[in-house]
Amino acid sequence: MARVAASRLASPRGAIAVPTFSIGELAREFGLTTRAIRFYEDCGLLRPARAGKSRVYSAGDRARLTLTLRGKRLGLKLAEVKELVDMYETRRDTDAQLRRFVDVLARQRAQLAARLAELQATLDEVVAQEGAARQALRARARAKA
């Protein structure tokens, strides 16, 4: 459950509530270890504030973690994820961002298609070898009978 911290920067009338998250809360929510979250922090994907020795993650950090995990599910390298997440945050040129995203996804799709073709070839070979072995077993069983 997110904690709510007061932020004086957001409103001229006074402090408003801004949700924050501990490393443990994010780990539980996303099914990660705290070590994995610290690794993403070391990679520059997350930038928590500090409250003493504790890390305090913002809603922006939570969104970056969501995008990071989505990129990982797509099979992207962390450097690619970081580039895309950084571009998403700047919002300078949406067309350029989308073109870059399309390029990254097209390259990933091509790599996955190649791996899929390799796996299909391996599967075909396994099926052929399995069929040959079954046929040999049947021939031996007939010879014994």
The first five atom37 places (N, CA, C, CB, O) and aatype in JSON, in Angstrom:
{
  "aatype": [12, 0, 1, 19, 0, 0, 15, 1, 10, 0, 15, 14, 1, 7, 0, 9, 0, 19, 14, 16, 13, 15, 9, 7, 6, 10, 0, 1, 6, 13, 7, 10, 16, 16, 1, 0, 9, 1, 13, 18, 6, 3, 4, 7, 10, 10, 1, 14, 0, 1, 0, 7, 11, 15, 1, 19, 18, 15, 0, 7, 3, 1, 0, 1, 10, 16, 10, 16, 10, 1, 7, 11, 1, 10, 7, 10, 11, 10, 0, 6, 19, 11, 6, 10, 19, 3, 12, 18, 6, 16, 1, 1, 3, 16, 3, 0, 5, 10, 1, 1, 13, 19, 3, 19, 10, 0, 1, 5, 1, 0, 5, 10, 0, 0, 1, 10, 0, 6, 10, 5, 0, 16, 10, 3, 6, 19, 19, 0, 5, 6, 7, 0, 0, 1, 5, 0, 10, 1, 0, 1, 0, 1, 0, 11, 0],
  "atom_mask": [
    [1, 1, 1, 1, 1],
    [1, 1, 1, 1, 1],
    [1, 1, 1, 1, 1],
    [1, 1, 1, 1, 1],
    [1, 1, 1, 1, 1],
    [1, 1, 1, 1, 1],
    [1, 1, 1, 1, 1],
    [1, 1, 1, 1, 1],
    [1, 1, 1, 1, 1],
    [1, 1, 1, 1, 1],
    [1, 1, 1, 1, 1],
    [1, 1, 1, 1, 1],
    [1, 1, 1, 1, 1],
    [1, 1, 1, 0, 1],
    [1, 1, 1, 1, 1],
    [1, 1, 1, 1, 1],
    [1, 1, 1, 1, 1],
    [1, 1, 1, 1, 1],
    [1, 1, 1, 1, 1],
    [1, 1, 1, 1, 1],
    [1, 1, 1, 1, 1],
    [1, 1, 1, 1, 1],
    [1, 1, 1, 1, 1],
    [1, 1, 1, 0, 1],
    [1, 1, 1, 1, 1],
    [1, 1, 1, 1, 1],
    [1, 1, 1, 1, 1],
    [1, 1, 1, 1, 1],
    [1, 1, 1, 1, 1],
    [1, 1, 1, 1, 1],
    [1, 1, 1, 0, 1],
    [1, 1, 1, 1, 1],
    [1, 1, 1, 1, 1],
    [1, 1, 1, 1, 1],
    [1, 1, 1, 1, 1],
    [1, 1, 1, 1, 1],
    [1, 1, 1, 1, 1],
    [1, 1, 1, 1, 1],
    [1, 1, 1, 1, 1],
    [1, 1, 1, 1, 1],
    [1, 1, 1, 1, 1],
    [1, 1, 1, 1, 1],
    [1, 1, 1, 1, 1],
    [1, 1, 1, 0, 1],
    [1, 1, 1, 1, 1],
    [1, 1, 1, 1, 1],
    [1, 1, 1, 1, 1],
    [1, 1, 1, 1, 1],
    [1, 1, 1, 1, 1],
    [1, 1, 1, 1, 1],
    [1, 1, 1, 1, 1],
    [1, 1, 1, 0, 1],
    [1, 1, 1, 1, 1],
    [1, 1, 1, 1, 1],
    [1, 1, 1, 1, 1],
    [1, 1, 1, 1, 1],
    [1, 1, 1, 1, 1],
    [1, 1, 1, 1, 1],
    [1, 1, 1, 1, 1],
    [1, 1, 1, 0, 1],
    [1, 1, 1, 1, 1],
    [1, 1, 1, 1, 1],
    [1, 1, 1, 1, 1],
    [1, 1, 1, 1, 1],
    [1, 1, 1, 1, 1],
    [1, 1, 1, 1, 1],
    [1, 1, 1, 1, 1],
    [1, 1, 1, 1, 1],
    [1, 1, 1, 1, 1],
    [1, 1, 1, 1, 1],
    [1, 1, 1, 0, 1],
    [1, 1, 1, 1, 1],
    [1, 1, 1, 1, 1],
    [1, 1, 1, 1, 1],
    [1, 1, 1, 0, 1],
    [1, 1, 1, 1, 1],
    [1, 1, 1, 1, 1],
    [1, 1, 1, 1, 1],
    [1, 1, 1, 1, 1],
    [1, 1, 1, 1, 1],
    [1, 1, 1, 1, 1],
    [1, 1, 1, 1, 1],
    [1, 1, 1, 1, 1],
    [1, 1, 1, 1, 1],
    [1, 1, 1, 1, 1],
    [1, 1, 1, 1, 1],
    [1, 1, 1, 1, 1],
    [1, 1, 1, 1, 1],
    [1, 1, 1, 1, 1],
    [1, 1, 1, 1, 1],
    [1, 1, 1, 1, 1],
    [1, 1, 1, 1, 1],
    [1, 1, 1, 1, 1],
    [1, 1, 1, 1, 1],
    [1, 1, 1, 1, 1],
    [1, 1, 1, 1, 1],
    [1, 1, 1, 1, 1],
    [1, 1, 1, 1, 1],
    [1, 1, 1, 1, 1],
    [1, 1, 1, 1, 1],
    [1, 1, 1, 1, 1],
    [1, 1, 1, 1, 1],
    [1, 1, 1, 1, 1],
    [1, 1, 1, 1, 1],
    [1, 1, 1, 1, 1],
    [1, 1, 1, 1, 1],
    [1, 1, 1, 1, 1],
    [1, 1, 1, 1, 1],
    [1, 1, 1, 1, 1],
    [1, 1, 1, 1, 1],
    [1, 1, 1, 1, 1],
    [1, 1, 1, 1, 1],
    [1, 1, 1, 1, 1],
    [1, 1, 1, 1, 1],
    [1, 1, 1, 1, 1],
    [1, 1, 1, 1, 1],
    [1, 1, 1, 1, 1],
    [1, 1, 1, 1, 1],
    [1, 1, 1, 1, 1],
    [1, 1, 1, 1, 1],
    [1, 1, 1, 1, 1],
    [1, 1, 1, 1, 1],
    [1, 1, 1, 1, 1],
    [1, 1, 1, 1, 1],
    [1, 1, 1, 1, 1],
    [1, 1, 1, 1, 1],
    [1, 1, 1, 1, 1],
    [1, 1, 1, 1, 1],
    [1, 1, 1, 1, 1],
    [1, 1, 1, 1, 1],
    [1, 1, 1, 0, 1],
    [1, 1, 1, 1, 1],
    [1, 1, 1, 1, 1],
    [1, 1, 1, 1, 1],
    [1, 1, 1, 1, 1],
    [1, 1, 1, 1, 1],
    [1, 1, 1, 1, 1],
    [1, 1, 1, 1, 1],
    [1, 1, 1, 1, 1],
    [1, 1, 1, 1, 1],
    [1, 1, 1, 1, 1],
    [1, 1, 1, 1, 1],
    [1, 1, 1, 1, 1],
    [1, 1, 1, 1, 1],
    [1, 1, 1, 1, 1]
  ],
  "atom_positions": [
    [[0.84, -1.17, 0.0], [0.0, 0.0, 0.0], [0.89, 1.23, 0.0], [-0.96, 0.0, 1.21], [1.84, 1.31, 0.78]],
    [[0.6, 2.18, -0.84], [1.42, 3.38, -0.97], [1.24, 4.28, 0.24], [1.08, 4.14, -2.26], [0.14, 4.41, 0.79]],
    [[2.32, 4.88, 0.63], [2.23, 5.91, 1.65], [1.95, 7.22, 0.94], [3.53, 6.0, 2.49], [2.14, 7.32, -0.27]],
    [[1.5, 8.19, 1.67], [1.22, 9.49, 1.07], [2.08, 10.52, 1.79], [-0.29, 9.85, 1.16], [1.99, 10.69, 3.01]],
    [[2.92, 11.2, 1.01], [3.77, 12.24, 1.56], [3.25, 13.59, 1.11], [5.25, 12.03, 1.12], [2.62, 13.7, 0.05]],
    [[3.49, 14.61, 1.89], [3.06, 15.94, 1.51], [4.13, 16.59, 0.65], [2.77, 16.8, 2.76], [5.32, 16.52, 0.96]],
    [[3.71, 17.21, -0.43], [4.62, 17.9, -1.33], [4.23, 19.37, -1.39], [4.62, 17.27, -2.75], [3.09, 19.7, -1.71]],
    [[5.16, 20.24, -1.09], [4.86, 21.67, -1.12], [5.1, 22.26, -2.5], [5.72, 22.41, -0.09], [4.73, 23.41, -2.76]],
    [[5.71, 21.5, -3.4], [6.04, 22.01, -4.71], [4.85, 22.06, -5.66], [7.12, 21.18, -5.32], [4.85, 22.84, -6.6]],
    [[3.85, 21.26, -5.42], [2.8, 21.07, -6.4], [1.65, 22.06, -6.31], [2.27, 19.7, -6.28], [0.91, 22.21, -7.28]],
    [[1.48, 22.73, -5.22], [0.3, 23.57, -5.08], [0.64, 24.86, -4.34], [-0.8, 22.81, -4.34], [1.29, 24.83, -3.3]],
    [[0.2, 26.0, -4.89], [0.47, 27.26, -4.2], [-0.32, 27.4, -2.9], [0.15, 28.43, -5.11], [0.06, 28.18, -2.02]],
    [[-1.42, 26.64, -2.76], [-2.25, 26.72, -1.55], [-1.65, 25.94, -0.39], [-3.64, 26.22, -1.83], [-2.12, 26.08, 0.74]],
    [[-0.67, 25.14, -0.63], [-0.1, 24.35, 0.44], [0.28, 22.98, -0.07], [0.0, 0.0, 0.0], [0.35, 22.73, -1.27]],
    [[0.52, 22.12, 0.86], [0.99, 20.78, 0.53], [-0.16, 19.93, 0.01], [1.64, 20.12, 1.75], [-1.29, 20.02, 0.49]],
    [[0.16, 19.1, -0.97], [-0.82, 18.12, -1.43], [-0.24, 16.73, -1.22], [-1.2, 18.35, -2.94], [0.98, 16.57, -1.12]],
    [[-1.09, 15.74, -1.16], [-0.66, 14.37, -0.91], [-0.1, 13.75, -2.19], [-1.82, 13.52, -0.37], [-0.74, 13.81, -3.24]],
    [[1.08, 13.18, -2.09], [1.72, 12.51, -3.22], [2.06, 11.09, -2.77], [3.01, 13.29, -3.7], [2.74, 10.9, -1.76]],
    [[1.6, 10.08, -3.53], [1.89, 8.7, -3.09], [3.36, 8.36, -3.25], [1.04, 7.71, -3.89], [4.0, 8.73, -4.23]],
    [[3.89, 7.65, -2.27], [5.25, 7.13, -2.34], [5.21, 5.65, -1.97], [6.22, 7.93, -1.39], [4.26, 5.16, -1.37]],
    [[6.27, 4.96, -2.35], [6.33, 3.52, -2.16], [7.69, 3.14, -1.6], [6.05, 2.77, -3.48], [8.71, 3.72, -1.96]],
    [[7.69, 2.15, -0.72], [8.96, 1.61, -0.24], [9.43, 0.54, -1.22], [8.81, 1.02, 1.21], [8.66, 0.09, -2.06]],
    [[10.67, 0.16, -1.11], [11.2, -0.89, -1.99], [10.46, -2.21, -1.77], [12.72, -1.08, -1.74], [10.22, -2.96, -2.72]],
    [[10.09, -2.49, -0.53], [9.34, -3.71, -0.23], [7.96, -3.71, -0.84], [0.0, 0.0, 0.0], [7.49, -4.73, -1.33]],
    [[7.3, -2.55, -0.82], [5.97, -2.45, -1.42], [6.03, -2.7, -2.92], [5.36, -1.07, -1.14], [5.2, -3.44, -3.46]],
    [[7.01, -2.1, -3.6], [7.15, -2.33, -5.03], [7.5, -3.78, -5.33], [8.21, -1.4, -5.62], [6.98, -4.37, -6.28]],
    [[8.37, -4.35, -4.52], [8.76, -5.74, -4.72], [7.54, -6.66, -4.62], [9.83, -6.16, -3.69], [7.35, -7.54, -5.45]],
    [[6.73, -6.44, -3.61], [5.52, -7.27, -3.46], [4.54, -7.04, -4.61], [4.83, -6.98, -2.12], [4.01, -8.0, -5.16]],
    [[4.31, -5.8, -4.96], [3.34, -5.48, -6.01], [3.72, -6.11, -7.35], [3.21, -3.97, -6.16], [2.86, -6.61, -8.08]],
    [[5.01, -6.07, -7.68], [5.45, -6.54, -9.0], [6.02, -7.96, -8.97], [6.49, -5.59, -9.54], [6.44, -8.48, -10.01]],
    [[6.04, -8.58, -7.8], [6.55, -9.94, -7.7], [8.04, -10.02, -7.97], [0.0, 0.0, 0.0], [8.52, -10.97, -8.58]],
    [[8.77, -9.03, -7.5], [10.22, -8.96, -7.67], [10.92, -9.07, -6.33], [10.63, -7.65, -8.37], [10.29, -8.99, -5.27]],
    [[12.22, -9.26, -6.39], [13.01, -9.18, -5.17], [13.48, -7.73, -5.01], [14.24, -10.17, -5.22], [13.53, -6.97, -5.97]],
    [[13.81, -7.37, -3.79], [14.34, -6.02, -3.58], [15.68, -5.88, -4.3], [14.51, -5.73, -2.06], [16.04, -4.79, -4.74]],
    [[16.4, -6.98, -4.42], [17.67, -6.95, -5.15], [17.45, -6.58, -6.62], [18.39, -8.31, -5.05], [18.23, -5.81, -7.19]],
    [[16.39, -7.12, -7.24], [16.08, -6.79, -8.63], [15.76, -5.3, -8.77], [14.9, -7.64, -9.15], [16.2, -4.65, -9.72]],
    [[15.02, -4.77, -7.83], [14.68, -3.34, -7.89], [15.94, -2.5, -7.74], [13.66, -2.98, -6.79], [16.1, -1.5, -8.44]],
    [[16.84, -2.89, -6.83], [18.1, -2.15, -6.67], [18.94, -2.25, -7.95], [18.91, -2.69, -5.46], [19.62, -1.3, -8.32]],
    [[18.89, -3.41, -8.63], [19.6, -3.57, -9.89], [19.06, -2.58, -10.93], [19.48, -5.02, -10.41], [19.84, -1.93, -11.63]],
    [[17.74, -2.47, -11.04], [17.15, -1.52, -11.98], [17.55, -0.09, -11.61], [15.62, -1.65, -12.01], [17.73, 0.76, -12.48]],
    [[17.67, 0.16, -10.33], [18.13, 1.47, -9.88], [19.58, 1.7, -10.33], [18.02, 1.59, -8.32], [19.91, 2.78, -10.83]],
    [[20.43, 0.69, -10.15], [21.83, 0.8, -10.57], [21.96, 1.04, -12.08], [22.6, -0.47, -10.18], [22.89, 1.7, -12.54]],
    [[21.01, 0.49, -12.85], [21.01, 0.66, -14.31], [20.47, 2.03, -14.72], [20.16, -0.43, -14.97], [20.5, 2.37, -15.9]],
    [[19.99, 2.8, -13.77], [19.46, 4.13, -14.07], [17.99, 4.13, -14.48], [0.0, 0.0, 0.0], [17.47, 5.14, -14.94]],
    [[17.33, 2.99, -14.32], [15.92, 2.91, -14.69], [15.0, 3.49, -13.62], [15.54, 1.48, -14.96], [13.9, 3.95, -13.93]],
    [[15.45, 3.48, -12.38], [14.68, 4.03, -11.26], [15.55, 5.04, -10.54], [14.2, 2.91, -10.29], [16.77, 4.87, -10.44]],
    [[14.92, 6.1, -10.02], [15.67, 7.14, -9.31], [14.94, 7.53, -8.03], [15.87, 8.37, -10.21], [14.35, 8.6, -7.94]],
    [[14.98, 6.63, -7.03], [14.24, 6.95, -5.8], [14.92, 8.06, -5.01], [14.11, 5.7, -4.93], [16.12, 8.29, -5.11]],
    [[14.1, 8.74, -4.24], [14.63, 9.71, -3.28], [15.09, 8.93, -2.06], [13.55, 10.81, -2.9], [14.84, 7.73, -1.94]],
    [[15.75, 9.61, -1.17], [16.2, 8.97, 0.07], [15.56, 9.67, 1.26], [17.74, 9.0, 0.19], [15.42, 10.89, 1.29]],
    [[15.17, 8.85, 2.22], [14.7, 9.36, 3.51], [15.57, 8.65, 4.53], [13.12, 9.1, 3.75], [15.23, 7.56, 4.99]],
    [[16.67, 9.27, 4.88], [17.66, 8.6, 5.72], [18.32, 7.52, 4.89], [0.0, 0.0, 0.0], [18.87, 7.79, 3.83]],
    [[18.27, 6.29, 5.38], [18.85, 5.17, 4.65], [17.83, 4.48, 3.74], [19.44, 4.17, 5.62], [18.19, 3.6, 2.97]],
    [[16.57, 4.88, 3.84], [15.51, 4.22, 3.07], [15.34, 4.85, 1.7], [14.2, 4.28, 3.84], [15.51, 6.06, 1.52]],
    [[14.99, 4.02, 0.74], [14.64, 4.49, -0.59], [13.15, 4.83, -0.58], [14.98, 3.42, -1.68], [12.34, 4.1, -0.01]],
    [[12.81, 5.93, -1.21], [11.41, 6.34, -1.33], [11.12, 6.5, -2.82], [11.13, 7.69, -0.53], [11.69, 7.36, -3.49]],
    [[10.23, 5.64, -3.31], [9.92, 5.62, -4.73], [8.65, 6.41, -5.0], [9.76, 4.17, -5.23], [7.67, 6.3, -4.25]],
    [[8.67, 7.19, -6.05], [7.52, 8.02, -6.43], [6.6, 7.25, -7.37], [7.99, 9.34, -7.08], [6.92, 6.14, -7.8]],
    [[5.47, 7.85, -7.68], [4.56, 7.27, -8.67], [5.28, 7.18, -10.03], [3.26, 8.11, -8.79], [5.03, 6.26, -10.8]],
    [[6.16, 8.14, -10.31], [6.94, 8.1, -11.55], [7.88, 6.9, -11.58], [0.0, 0.0, 0.0], [8.03, 6.26, -12.62]],
    [[8.51, 6.61, -10.45], [9.37, 5.42, -10.37], [8.55, 4.15, -10.58], [10.09, 5.37, -9.0], [8.99, 3.22, -11.25]],
    [[7.35, 4.13, -10.01], [6.48, 2.97, -10.18], [6.11, 2.8, -11.66], [5.19, 3.12, -9.32], [6.09, 1.68, -12.17]],
    [[5.82, 3.9, -12.33], [5.5, 3.85, -13.77], [6.71, 3.37, -14.57], [5.03, 5.23, -14.28], [6.56, 2.56, -15.49]],
    [[7.9, 3.86, -14.22], [9.13, 3.43, -14.91], [9.35, 1.93, -14.71], [10.35, 4.23, -14.41], [9.77, 1.23, -15.63]],
    [[9.06, 1.43, -13.5], [9.21, 0.0, -13.24], [8.22, -0.8, -14.08], [9.02, -0.3, -11.73], [8.56, -1.85, -14.62]],
    [[6.99, -0.3, -14.19], [5.99, -0.95, -15.03], [6.48, -1.04, -16.48], [4.64, -0.19, -14.97], [6.39, -2.09, -17.1]],
    [[6.99, 0.08, -17.0], [7.5, 0.1, -18.38], [8.72, -0.79, -18.54], [7.84, 1.54, -18.8], [8.89, -1.44, -19.58]],
    [[9.57, -0.83, -17.54], [10.76, -1.68, -17.58], [10.36, -3.15, -17.69], [11.63, -1.46, -16.33], [10.9, -3.89, -18.51]],
    [[9.42, -3.56, -16.86], [9.0, -4.96, -16.88], [8.27, -5.3, -18.19], [8.09, -5.25, -15.69], [8.37, -6.42, -18.68]],
    [[7.54, -4.34, -18.73], [6.88, -4.57, -20.03], [7.95, -4.76, -21.11], [5.94, -3.37, -20.39], [7.82, -5.65, -21.96]],
    [[8.98, -3.93, -21.09], [10.07, -4.07, -22.05], [10.78, -5.41, -21.92], [0.0, 0.0, 0.0], [11.14, -6.03, -22.92]],
    [[10.98, -5.85, -20.69], [11.6, -7.16, -20.47], [10.74, -8.28, -21.04], [11.84, -7.4, -18.98], [11.25, -9.21, -21.66]],
    [[9.42, -8.18, -20.82], [8.51, -9.21, -21.37], [8.58, -9.24, -22.89], [7.06, -8.95, -20.91], [8.41, -10.29, -23.5]],
    [[8.83, -8.09, -23.5], [8.97, -8.03, -24.95], [10.33, -8.54, -25.4], [8.77, -6.6, -25.44], [10.57, -8.69, -26.6]],
    [[11.22, -8.8, -24.45], [12.54, -9.32, -24.78], [13.57, -8.25, -25.1], [0.0, 0.0, 0.0], [14.61, -8.55, -25.69]],
    [[13.29, -7.02, -24.73], [14.22, -5.93, -25.02], [15.38, -5.94, -24.04], [13.5, -4.58, -24.98], [15.25, -6.41, -22.91]],
    [[16.51, -5.43, -24.49], [17.67, -5.27, -23.61], [17.39, -4.1, -22.67], [19.0, -5.03, -24.44], [16.64, -3.18, -23.02]],
    [[17.99, -4.14, -21.49], [17.75, -3.07, -20.52], [18.19, -1.71, -21.05], [18.48, -3.37, -19.21], [17.57, -0.69, -20.73]],
    [[19.24, -1.67, -21.86], [19.68, -0.4, -22.45], [18.6, 0.15, -23.38], [21.0, -0.59, -23.22], [18.36, 1.36, -23.41]],
    [[17.94, -0.73, -24.12], [16.85, -0.3, -25.0], [15.67, 0.18, -24.18], [16.42, -1.44, -25.94], [15.04, 1.19, -24.5]],
    [[15.37, -0.54, -23.12], [14.27, -0.15, -22.24], [14.55, 1.22, -21.65], [14.06, -1.19, -21.1], [13.67, 2.09, -21.63]],
    [[15.78, 1.43, -21.18], [16.13, 2.71, -20.57], [16.0, 3.84, -21.59], [17.56, 2.67, -20.02], [15.46, 4.9, -21.27]],
    [[16.49, 3.61, -22.8], [16.38, 4.63, -23.85], [14.92, 4.99, -24.11], [17.05, 4.14, -25.16], [14.56, 6.16, -24.19]],
    [[14.08, 3.98, -24.23], [12.66, 4.22, -24.51], [11.96, 4.9, -23.34], [11.95, 2.92, -24.85], [11.15, 5.81, -23.53]],
    [[12.26, 4.46, -22.12], [11.63, 5.07, -20.94], [12.09, 6.52, -20.8], [11.98, 4.26, -19.66], [11.29, 7.39, -20.49]],
    [[13.37, 6.77, -21.03], [13.88, 8.14, -20.95], [13.2, 9.02, -22.0], [15.41, 8.16, -21.14], [12.84, 10.16, -21.72]],
    [[13.04, 8.49, -23.22], [12.36, 9.24, -24.28], [10.91, 9.51, -23.9], [12.43, 8.48, -25.62], [10.39, 10.6, -24.16]],
    [[10.27, 8.53, -23.3], [8.87, 8.67, -22.9], [8.72, 9.81, -21.9], [8.34, 7.36, -22.29], [7.75, 10.56, -21.95]],
    [[9.67, 9.94, -21.0], [9.59, 10.98, -19.97], [9.83, 12.37, -20.51], [10.57, 10.69, -18.88], [9.28, 13.34, -19.99]],
    [[10.65, 12.49, -21.56], [10.96, 13.82, -22.07], [9.81, 14.41, -22.87], [12.21, 13.78, -22.93], [9.6, 15.62, -22.84]],
    [[9.06, 13.58, -23.59], [7.91, 13.99, -24.39], [8.26, 15.13, -25.36], [6.78, 14.42, -23.48], [7.43, 15.99, -25.62]],
    [[9.48, 15.12, -25.88], [9.89, 16.17, -26.81], [9.29, 15.97, -28.19], [11.4, 16.23, -26.92], [8.67, 16.88, -28.75]],
    [[9.46, 14.79, -28.75], [9.02, 14.54, -30.12], [8.35, 13.18, -30.18], [10.21, 14.62, -31.12], [9.02, 12.16, -30.35]],
    [[7.06, 13.16, -30.03], [6.33, 11.9, -29.97], [6.53, 11.07, -31.23], [4.85, 12.16, -29.76], [6.66, 9.85, -31.13]],
    [[6.57, 11.69, -32.4], [6.78, 10.94, -33.64], [8.12, 10.22, -33.63], [6.7, 11.89, -34.86], [8.2, 9.05, -34.0]],
    [[9.17, 10.9, -33.21], [10.5, 10.28, -33.15], [10.51, 9.13, -32.14], [11.57, 11.32, -32.78], [11.11, 8.09, -32.39]],
    [[9.84, 9.32, -31.03], [9.77, 8.28, -30.01], [9.06, 7.05, -30.56], [9.05, 8.79, -28.75], [9.51, 5.92, -30.38]],
    [[7.95, 7.29, -31.24], [7.2, 6.16, -31.79], [7.98, 5.45, -32.89], [5.85, 6.64, -32.34], [7.95, 4.23, -32.98]],
    [[8.69, 6.22, -33.73], [9.52, 5.59, -34.77], [10.61, 4.73, -34.14], [10.16, 6.67, -35.68], [10.86, 3.62, -34.61]],
    [[11.25, 5.22, -33.1], [12.29, 4.46, -32.42], [11.69, 3.2, -31.79], [12.98, 5.32, -31.34], [12.29, 2.13, -31.86]],
    [[10.53, 3.33, -31.19], [9.86, 2.19, -30.57], [9.52, 1.14, -31.64], [8.59, 2.63, -29.82], [9.71, -0.05, -31.43]],
    [[9.0, 1.6, -32.77], [8.68, 0.68, -33.87], [9.94, -0.01, -34.36], [8.01, 1.44, -35.04], [9.92, -1.22, -34.62]],
    [[11.04, 0.72, -34.48], [12.31, 0.11, -34.92], [12.77, -0.96, -33.94], [13.41, 1.19, -35.06], [13.17, -2.05, -34.35]],
    [[12.71, -0.66, -32.66], [13.13, -1.62, -31.64], [12.24, -2.86, -31.69], [13.1, -0.98, -30.23], [12.72, -3.99, -31.63]],
    [[10.94, -2.64, -31.79], [10.02, -3.78, -31.83], [10.18, -4.6, -33.11], [8.57, -3.28, -31.72], [10.09, -5.82, -33.06]],
    [[10.42, -3.95, -34.23], [10.61, -4.69, -35.49], [11.86, -5.56, -35.41], [10.72, -3.72, -36.69], [11.86, -6.71, -35.86]],
    [[12.93, -5.01, -34.84], [14.16, -5.79, -34.68], [13.93, -6.97, -33.74], [15.31, -4.89, -34.14], [14.4, -8.08, -34.0]],
    [[13.21, -6.74, -32.66], [12.91, -7.81, -31.71], [12.03, -8.88, -32.36], [12.21, -7.24, -30.45], [12.25, -10.07, -32.16]],
    [[11.04, -8.46, -33.14], [10.17, -9.41, -33.83], [10.97, -10.27, -34.78], [9.06, -8.68, -34.58], [10.75, -11.48, -34.86]],
    [[11.91, -9.66, -35.52], [12.74, -10.43, -36.45], [13.61, -11.45, -35.71], [13.64, -9.47, -37.27], [13.76, -12.58, -36.16]],
    [[14.16, -11.05, -34.58], [14.97, -11.98, -33.79], [14.13, -13.13, -33.25], [15.65, -11.24, -32.63], [14.56, -14.28, -33.27]],
    [[12.94, -12.81, -32.78], [12.05, -13.86, -32.26], [11.61, -14.8, -33.37], [10.83, -13.24, -31.58], [11.52, -16.01, -33.16]],
    [[11.33, -14.26, -34.56], [10.93, -15.11, -35.68], [12.06, -16.05, -36.07], [10.52, -14.24, -36.9], [11.82, -17.21, -36.39]],
    [[13.3, -15.56, -36.05], [14.45, -16.42, -36.36], [14.6, -17.52, -35.32], [15.74, -15.58, -36.45], [14.84, -18.68, -35.66]],
    [[14.45, -17.16, -34.05], [14.55, -18.17, -32.99], [13.42, -19.18, -33.09], [14.52, -17.5, -31.61], [13.62, -20.37, -32.85]],
    [[12.22, -18.7, -33.46], [11.09, -19.59, -33.62], [11.33, -20.58, -34.76], [9.81, -18.78, -33.88], [11.0, -21.75, -34.65]],
    [[11.92, -20.09, -35.85], [12.24, -20.98, -36.98], [13.26, -22.03, -36.55], [12.77, -20.16, -38.18], [13.14, -23.2, -36.93]],
    [[14.26, -21.62, -35.77], [15.25, -22.58, -35.27], [14.59, -23.62, -34.37], [16.36, -21.84, -34.5], [14.88, -24.81, -34.47]],
    [[13.71, -23.16, -33.5], [13.01, -24.08, -32.61], [12.12, -25.03, -33.41], [12.17, -23.31, -31.59], [12.03, -26.22, -33.08]],
    [[11.46, -24.54, -34.45], [10.61, -25.39, -35.27], [11.44, -26.46, -35.97], [9.83, -24.56, -36.3], [11.03, -27.62, -36.05]],
    [[12.61, -26.07, -36.47], [13.5, -27.04, -37.12], [13.95, -28.1, -36.12], [14.72, -26.33, -37.75], [13.99, -29.29, -36.45]],
    [[14.29, -27.69, -34.91], [14.69, -28.63, -33.87], [13.53, -29.55, -33.51], [15.2, -27.88, -32.62], [13.72, -30.76, -33.36]],
    [[12.35, -28.99, -33.36], [11.17, -29.79, -33.05], [10.89, -30.81, -34.16], [9.95, -28.88, -32.83], [10.57, -31.96, -33.87]],
    [[11.0, -30.39, -35.4], [10.8, -31.32, -36.53], [11.79, -32.47, -36.46], [10.95, -30.58, -37.88], [11.43, -33.62, -36.71]],
    [[13.04, -32.18, -36.13], [14.07, -33.22, -36.02], [13.75, -34.16, -34.86], [15.46, -32.58, -35.82], [13.91, -35.38, -35.0]],
    [[13.31, -33.63, -33.74], [12.95, -34.47, -32.59], [11.78, -35.39, -32.97], [12.57, -33.59, -31.37], [11.81, -36.58, -32.65]],
    [[10.78, -34.85, -33.63], [9.63, -35.66, -34.05], [10.08, -36.77, -34.99], [8.55, -34.78, -34.73], [9.63, -37.91, -34.86]],
    [[10.96, -36.44, -35.94], [11.45, -37.45, -36.89], [12.24, -38.54, -36.16], [12.34, -36.79, -37.97], [12.04, -39.73, -36.43]],
    [[13.12, -38.16, -35.24], [13.91, -39.14, -34.5], [13.02, -39.99, -33.6], [14.98, -38.43, -33.67], [13.24, -41.19, -33.47]],
    [[12.02, -39.37, -32.99], [11.09, -40.11, -32.15], [10.33, -41.13, -32.99], [10.11, -39.14, -31.43], [10.16, -42.28, -32.59]],
    [[9.87, -40.71, -34.17], [9.15, -41.62, -35.06], [10.01, -42.79, -35.49], [0.0, 0.0, 0.0], [9.55, -43.93, -35.5]],
    [[11.27, -42.52, -35.84], [12.19, -43.58, -36.24], [12.44, -44.55, -35.09], [13.52, -42.98, -36.73], [12.49, -45.77, -35.3]],
    [[12.59, -44.04, -33.88], [12.83, -44.9, -32.72], [11.6, -45.76, -32.42], [13.2, -44.05, -31.49], [11.73, -46.94, -32.1]],
    [[10.41, -45.18, -32.53], [9.18, -45.96, -32.3], [9.04, -47.06, -33.36], [7.94, -45.02, -32.33], [8.65, -48.19, -33.06]],
    [[9.36, -46.71, -34.61], [9.28, -47.69, -35.7], [10.27, -48.84, -35.45], [9.57, -47.02, -37.07], [9.93, -50.01, -35.67]],
    [[11.47, -48.52, -34.99], [12.46, -49.56, -34.69], [11.98, -50.46, -33.55], [13.82, -48.92, -34.32], [12.17, -51.67, -33.6]],
    [[11.34, -49.86, -32.54], [10.8, -50.67, -31.44], [9.7, -51.62, -31.92], [10.26, -49.76, -30.33], [9.65, -52.78, -31.51]],
    [[8.83, -51.12, -32.79], [7.77, -51.98, -33.32], [8.35, -53.12, -34.15], [6.79, -51.16, -34.16], [7.88, -54.25, -34.07]],
    [[9.38, -52.8, -34.95], [10.02, -53.85, -35.78], [10.67, -54.91, -34.89], [11.08, -53.22, -36.74], [10.6, -56.1, -35.2]],
    [[11.29, -54.49, -33.81], [11.9, -55.46, -32.9], [10.85, -56.3, -32.2], [12.76, -54.75, -31.88], [11.04, -57.5, -31.99]],
    [[9.73, -55.68, -31.85], [8.67, -56.42, -31.18], [8.08, -57.46, -32.13], [7.57, -55.45, -30.68], [7.76, -58.57, -31.71]],
    [[7.93, -57.11, -33.41], [7.41, -58.08, -34.4], [8.41, -59.22, -34.6], [7.13, -57.37, -35.75], [8.0, -60.37, -34.75]],
    [[9.7, -58.91, -34.61], [10.73, -59.93, -34.83], [10.77, -60.92, -33.66], [12.1, -59.26, -35.01], [11.06, -62.1, -33.87]],
    [[10.49, -60.47, -32.47], [10.49, -61.33, -31.29], [9.25, -62.21, -31.25], [10.58, -60.49, -30.01], [9.26, -63.29, -30.67]],
    [[8.18, -61.74, -31.86], [6.91, -62.49, -31.8], [6.84, -63.66, -32.71], [5.77, -61.61, -32.11], [5.83, -64.36, -32.75]]
  ]
}
